Structure formats: structure tokens, C-alpha cells
């Protein structure tokens, strides 16, 4: 992938992701929350539910990059053939994985969870109403990012000092969300298309945090990280706004 632009990477911070989501047009009945466990009932009880989507931050290790290359090498070039079930965006903005992870959630939410006449509704309309190529969709997202001015408005809002836009960052955001076909999808702009993880169990249909396939895939990433990166993970969930 040749990045046409580099931006300051977003911090894994629910406040920043929520503010950016509202700017794009997410309904204020939802917000992002930190997730401290996917299996501990006590910690899960503090999380407002139902959960509509998950964003995972994980380390780009040598093991992971080998796994990614092996998995994608056996797949044909993706041409948006699954767009009726799930919308996916190819990442062409360097260090923009946080923005793409957020967009992957917003463009796949049910219609009533995004505001009408918003930027995200306009993006969804473009994706659903035209036979656009992956490259054409990428161009639309690049223009959207330019209008958001993510560096100026969101890149420096974190609790830690923001790295330069041209930094080589070894952490990466991806999204897990339910498609219109009731399958769980892993959405990563660095892969060669959406990753279908299979049909969601009944227990996870109305609340994604209960889906066993979600827990298993995130645990797979944690188990395959080397010792130096075992704790370089963060999870955010999109759920109801807390009063």
C-alpha cells in the first residue's frame, strides 16, 4: 500500500473517538467506552449495553505481519462484492487506522443510529448507490479526512504527546461488527477485504459483546503477540450513552 498522506495517529481514547463520531453524524444516544475484559462478568456489568461495535488496538508484530501476508495471499482481489452485507474501506492514509476503524463502525450501523444529512450518511449513500471501485471509495474517504482536518482537530487531543504524522507506528486499529447477513466481520483497511468470521450466535445478535467468535478472535491476537507486546492491546466498544 502506498499512502497518499500521513496523519497524526489517533489515541485509543473513547472521548476522542466519540467526539469524532458525533462530528461525522453519530446519534448522541451512543458513545464509545473502554472495555477492560470480554469475559469477566463483574467488569462487563459496568459496560452500558447493548454493544453495537468493537474497536481493537493491537501491536503489529513480526508474527502478525507474517500471518496477515499468508492469509491475504490466498484470497482474490476484493471488488466490493460483499457490499450488500458489509461496507469495507481500503486504508490509503498513513497512520489513519483509527479513522478507518471508526468509519467501519459508523457506515455499518443501522440507519436510525446516524443523523440524517450528516457526513456519514452522505458517505453511506455514495457507497450503497453506486458501483464504485475500491480505489474510488478510497478517494472519497481521503476527501472526507481532509474536510475533517483530523490532525488539527483530533490528532493532538490525547492524554499523551502526539507523535509526528510521519512516525512509524507499530500499533493498529481494527473493527468488529455485525453485517446485514448476521455474520460477524473483522474490518481492517490493511487487509484485502472484509473478513467473514461466520454467523453470529443467537446470544450475540442483539449484543455483540456476548458473541463467542468475537472473544475468540481477539484472544487469538493476544495469544500470538510476543512477550514484549502482550499488554499492548486496548478495546473500545460503541454502546449507549451514560447519563
N, C-alpha and C positions, 0 to 999 in steps of 0.2 A: 504494500500500500504506500503510495506517495502522498503525503499530507500536503494539501494546498495551503494550509495555515496552521499555526501553532497558537494555542491559547493557554492561559494560566489554568492548571487543573483545579477542579472544584474540591473542596474539603468534604469528607464524609460527615456532613453536619445536617441534621433534619431541618433546622431553621433555615439554612441556605437553600436547600432543595425545595422546601415548602414555599419560600418567597419567590423563587424562580418559577415554580409550578403555578402559583397564583398569577404571576406576570404573564404566563402563557395562556391562562384561562381555566385552570382547575377550579372547580367549585370549592368554596371555603368550608364546606361540610367535611372536607378531608384534609389531612395533613400527614407529614412524614414523622415517624417515630423511630428511635433507636430500638434495636432488638438485641437482648442480652443472652437469649437462649431460644432454641427452637424446640427443646424437649422438656425443659424444667417447668412443671405446671405452675409453680409459685411465681416465677419470673414472667411466664406467659400471661398470667392473670392480671398483670399490671398494664398489658398492652391493649389499647382500645381495639375492639374488633367489630365487624369482620375486616380482614385484611384483603386488599384488592391487588396488591403487587409487592414484590420484594426487590430491593437493590442490594447486591453483594459487592463489596470491595475486597479484592484478594490479590496476592502477590504474583507477579509474572516471573516465575522461577524457570530455570532451565528444564526441569521436569515438565512443567506445564506447557512450555513452548513446544517441546517435542510431542507431547500429547495432542496439542492443537493442530500441529502440522500433519500428524498421522491421521487424525480424524477427518480433516478437511480434504486431504489428498484423494480420498476415495469417493468424494461427492462431486456431482456435476456442477457446472456454473449455475448459480441461482439467478432466475429471471422473474422474480416476484410471482411465481406460480401458486404460492400459497396465500396470496394477499386477501382472499375472501375469508380466510380463517384467522390470519395473524399478519400484522404490518411490521416490517423489519426495515432498518436503515443501515446502510453501509457507512462505517466511520471513515471520513476523509479529512477530519480536522484533528491535528495532533494534540494530544492531551485533552481531547474533548469527550472522553468516555463517560464522564459524569453527566454531561448534557445529553448524550445519546441514550444513556440508561434512563434518564428522566423522560425523554421523549418516547422511549419504547413503552413506558407505562402509560403515559397520557394518551397516546394515539390508539391504545388498545383497550381503554376503559369504555364502559357503556356510555351512550350518548348523553344521558342525563347528568353525568358527573363532570362534564366540561361545559363552560359557559358558551352560549351562542355568540356569534360574531367575534370570537376570540382568535388569537393566532393559532392555537392548537386546532380549533375547528376548521380553520382555513387549510391547515396542513393536512388534516384528515380528509377533507373534501378533495384536495388535489390528489391524494394517494388512492382514494376509492373511486374517483370518477374518470380517471384517465389510465390508459395503458402505458404508463411511464416506465422507462428502463431504470435499472438500479442507479446508473450514472445520473439520469435526470432527477431522480429523487434526491441524490446526494447534493446536487446543485441547489435544490430548493432548501435543504437543511442548512447549507452554507450561508445562503442569503438570510435565513431566519436567524442564525447565530450572529451575523453582522448587525442585524437590527436590534438584537438583544444587548449587544455590547457586553458580553459575558465577562471579559477581563475587567472592564471598568466598573460594572455594576454588581458582580458576584464573585469574581476570582480572588479578591483581596478581603473578603468578609469573614474568613475563617478565624478560628481561635489561635492558629499557628501562623507563622510568617509564610506568605505565599511564595513558592518558588518562581523563577522566571518562566515565561511562556515557552522558551526553547529548552527547558530542562528535560532530561531523560528520566521519566518517572516509571518505576517498576511496580506500580500498583494499578489495578484496573477495575472499573465498574461494569457489571452486567446486570441484567434484569430477568426476573422470573414472573410470568403472568399467564393467566388463562386465556386461551384463544376462543373464538366463536364456536369452535368444534368441541369445546370442553376438554381440550388437551392442555397439558402444561407445556409451556415453551420457555426455553432459555434463549434470550436475545442478547447478542453480542455483536457490535459493529465490526469487530476484527475477524469474526468468523465468515464463512462464505454463504450465510443464510440463517434463517431461524432453525433452532434445534428442537425437534419434537420429542418430548420426554414421555409421551404416552398419555392415555386417557386419565383424567383426574378421578380419583376415588370419590364415592359419594360423600365421604367425610370432609373432603376438601373443596367441594363445588361451591359452597356459599361462604367459605372462609379459607383462603389459600394457606394460611399458617398451619392448618391441620393436614395438609397434603403430604403423605409419606414420601412421594417422589421428590418433592422439594427438599425435605430434610436429608434424604439420601444423597442428592446431588451436591448440596452444599457440604455435607460431611465428606464426600469424595474429594472435593477440593482441599479441605482441611487435612485429610489423611495423607494426601500426596504432596503437601508442602514440606520442604526440608526443615530441619530443626531451627534454623535461623529465622524462618518465616511463619512458624506455627501460630504466632499470635498477631500476624499482620492481616487480620480479617476484620471487617465491620459489616453489619447488616442493618438496613433501614427498611421499614415497612410503611406502606400507604394505607391508612385506616381513618376512622372517624376522628374529627377534631375534638380535642379535650376542652371542656369549658374552663 
